[in-house]
Each structure stands twice: as C-alpha cells, then as structure tokens.
Amino acid sequence: MTKNIFKITAILGFAAISMSSCSKQNPPLVYFPDMYFPVAYDPLEKAEDAYSKHQNEIPLFVKQNGATGLSPVNGTVAQNKDGIADEAANTAMKTDDYIAGYDASKAVTSSPLDPANEAKDIERGKVLFNQVCAACHGTGGDGQGPIVESGAYSGVPKYADRQITVGSVHYVLTNGRNAMGSYAGQLKPGDRWRVAMYVMSAFKGGVNAAATAPAADAKPAASETTTPKK
C-alpha cells in the first residue's frame, strides 16, 4: 500500500512539473525579481522605490519633488572638446519661438566647427547619419529607409526636395520638427553639426550651400502638415 502511495505521488509530481514547465505564464518562484521585471526610471521624475523611502528624506530630492536627478541650471552649458554646447533649457519651447528660430536657422550656411577639419567632420557625420538617421531617411537621403520601406512609417521627405541649410538641419536635429523628435539626447552638439554638414555635402551640393526652393512639382511631405514643436 505504501509503495502504491509513493508511486502515485511520484507520478502526480512528475505530471505537475511537466505541465508547469510548458506553461507560458511567469514561474511561481522567481529569484532576483528585479532581473526579471526591471523598472526603468526617468531621472527627472519621482522614484517610487519599493524597498526604501530614503530618497524622501533627502532635502534636495524633497525640494525637487522626489526626482532622482536634477536639471542643469538655466544658462549653463556642458563641457565638450568641440567647444560647442547648447544652453540648458528647462521649459518647453513655444511654437512661435520655434518657428522664428527655424526661419532664422536657414540663414546659417556654415558650421561653427574648425574649417580645417571639415573633411574629417563630414566623414564622422556620415558614420553618425548611417547609425542614427538612415533608418528613416535612407542612406541615400531619399526618405526610404528600412523603417519606411517596411510600411511602419511614411511621409519622410527627400533632402533634394527640401529648402534647407546646414543651420536648419542642425536646428531640426536639436529641436525636432513635425513628426521627428529632437536628437539632442542622442547626438552631442558638435556631432549634430557634423551630421548636418554631411547631409548638406552628400545631398545638397555642399556644406555651405544656401537654401534653395524645391522643384515646382515637389509636393509637401505628409509629415509637414502639423505645426512643429520642441
């Protein structure tokens, strides 16, 4: 009788293990749960720490509404080897300010980087463009990157049809435009100028080319139907 009970118990246990191993649900016991269910924190938002309320006792964090990181002081700039940086701005740009800035950027036809390094800067810009921008804009600047070709996104304009300068390309990389967001978080100030230089050199006839009107038969891209915001 005892042997039969052991056999039945072993069979039921094996069956339970087999069924649980084939389940798509989370396992009943997880070691190091933070490894399985990580929490991504926004450094400028309040952190809800499940293990400690210590951050709520730190005066500086309390003053910043519990944020785990602090915004840079307005007007300060980050250090970088290019000697080029953007002023910190902790408030959203208004639409009128954006439009005025974008229009003014079209008059900028030269990069603030050292002209003696132009060839190297353009080459660096090409590498960055292919890494960061080509997914949508395409390696040929025709707006037919793999994301567009997949059908997941549309309306990316051709550079050949755009009235742009190196300044306006840099401005859009910094502040975004229409459906395109800002890439200030992905590219350093100097590298944004390098990408802009490459775009103008490769697709608009030269780094210092002035803005020219697009062809008469060129139609506005779908992504240009809304008012841009930062």
Buried (B, 14 or more C-beta within 10 A) or exposed (E): EEEEEEEEEEEEEEEEEEEEEEEEEEEEEEEEEEEEEEEEBEEEEBBEBEEEEEBEEEEEBEEBEBBBEEEEEEEEEEEEEBEBBEEEBEEEBEEEEBBEBBEEBBEBBEBBBEEEBBEEBBBBBBEBBBEBBBBBBBBBBBBBBEBBEEEEBEBBBBBBBBEBBBBBBBBBBBBBBBBBEBBBEBBBBBBBBBBBBBBBBBBBEEBBBEBEEBEEEBEEBEBBEEEBBB
